[in-house]
Amino acid sequence: MQSVRAVVEASKSTSASVAALGPALSEVTEQILADVQSEQDPDQRGVTEILDSPKFDQTFFFTKLTDSGNPYSLATQKFRRAIKELIDGGWLDEPEDEGKLRLYRYIDTAGT
């Protein structure tokens, strides 16, 4: 019985420490964040959203501000939810509009 109590108490403290980290990110958000964090240039990291998408229900974006070539494509609602999660979670800054692009810069928390 003591072992069971110890396991229950350990799970409570683990749950509390996980909850203190904030809510879990969705799978799509985690993937975007992983792509953003994998970039090598810390001053240019972020997400570039391409405005005026050729498909009304799709958002095209890069996970690097200086990227070119083939962008990622995601259902607009999923993209908006993921970006909101990343902004609310303190990973990305509020967007900057630059013509036909919207830039979401990565907030580097390592230096703070």
C-alpha positions as CSV (number, residue, x, y, z in Angstrom):
1,M,0.0,0.0,0.0
2,Q,2.9,2.3,0.7
3,S,4.2,1.8,-2.8
4,V,0.8,2.7,-4.3
5,R,0.7,5.9,-2.2
6,A,4.2,6.8,-3.3
7,V,3.3,6.4,-7.0
8,V,0.1,8.5,-6.5
9,E,2.1,11.3,-4.8
10,A,4.8,11.2,-7.5
11,S,2.2,11.5,-10.2
12,K,0.6,14.5,-8.5
13,S,3.9,16.3,-8.3
14,T,4.7,15.4,-11.9
15,S,1.3,16.6,-13.1
16,A,1.7,19.9,-11.2
17,S,5.1,20.5,-12.7
18,V,3.8,19.8,-16.2
19,A,0.8,22.1,-15.6
20,A,3.2,24.9,-14.5
21,L,4.8,24.7,-17.9
22,G,1.5,25.7,-19.5
23,P,-0.9,23.8,-21.8
24,A,0.5,21.3,-24.2
25,L,0.9,22.5,-27.8
26,S,-1.1,20.9,-30.6
27,E,0.8,18.6,-33.0
28,V,0.7,21.2,-35.8
29,T,2.0,23.9,-33.5
30,E,4.8,21.7,-32.2
31,Q,5.8,20.9,-35.8
32,I,5.9,24.6,-36.8
33,L,7.9,25.4,-33.6
34,A,10.3,22.6,-34.3
35,D,10.9,23.9,-37.8
36,V,11.3,27.4,-36.6
37,Q,13.8,26.4,-33.9
38,S,15.9,24.3,-36.2
39,E,17.0,27.4,-38.2
40,Q,20.7,28.5,-37.8
41,D,20.3,32.3,-38.0
42,P,18.8,33.5,-34.7
43,D,18.2,37.0,-36.1
44,Q,16.0,35.7,-39.0
45,R,14.1,32.9,-37.4
46,G,10.3,33.0,-37.6
47,V,7.4,32.2,-39.8
48,T,6.6,33.9,-43.1
49,E,3.0,33.8,-44.1
50,I,2.3,34.4,-47.8
51,L,-0.8,36.6,-48.1
52,D,-3.2,36.4,-51.1
53,S,-3.1,32.6,-51.2
54,P,-4.2,31.1,-54.5
55,K,-6.5,28.8,-52.5
56,F,-9.0,30.6,-50.2
57,D,-8.9,27.8,-47.5
58,Q,-5.2,27.2,-47.5
59,T,-2.3,29.3,-46.0
60,F,1.1,29.0,-47.5
61,F,4.1,29.8,-45.3
62,F,7.8,29.2,-44.7
63,T,9.3,28.4,-41.3
64,K,12.1,30.8,-41.9
65,L,11.9,34.5,-42.7
66,T,14.4,34.4,-45.6
67,D,13.1,31.2,-47.2
68,S,12.2,30.7,-50.8
69,G,11.1,27.8,-52.9
70,N,8.3,25.5,-52.0
71,P,6.3,26.8,-49.0
72,Y,4.3,24.6,-46.6
73,S,0.6,24.5,-47.1
74,L,-1.9,24.2,-44.3
75,A,-5.7,24.7,-43.8
76,T,-6.1,28.3,-42.8
77,Q,-8.0,27.5,-39.6
78,K,-5.2,25.1,-38.5
79,F,-2.5,27.7,-39.4
80,R,-4.3,30.5,-37.5
81,R,-4.8,28.3,-34.4
82,A,-1.1,27.2,-34.5
83,I,0.2,30.8,-34.9
84,K,-2.1,32.0,-32.1
85,E,-0.8,29.2,-29.8
86,L,2.8,30.2,-30.6
87,I,2.1,34.0,-30.0
88,D,0.1,33.3,-26.8
89,G,2.8,30.9,-25.6
90,G,5.5,33.5,-26.1
91,W,7.3,31.7,-29.0
92,L,6.5,34.2,-31.8
93,D,6.0,37.9,-31.7
94,E,3.0,39.7,-33.0
95,P,2.9,39.8,-36.9
96,E,4.6,42.4,-39.0
97,D,2.9,43.0,-42.4
98,E,5.4,43.6,-45.3
99,G,3.5,43.9,-48.5
100,K,2.3,40.4,-49.5
101,L,3.9,38.8,-46.5
102,R,3.2,38.6,-42.8
103,L,6.2,38.0,-40.6
104,Y,6.0,36.3,-37.2
105,R,9.5,36.7,-35.6
106,Y,10.7,34.0,-33.2
107,I,11.2,35.3,-29.7
108,D,14.6,34.0,-28.5
109,T,14.1,33.2,-24.8
110,A,17.6,31.7,-24.4
111,G,19.1,35.2,-23.9
112,T,16.6,36.3,-21.3
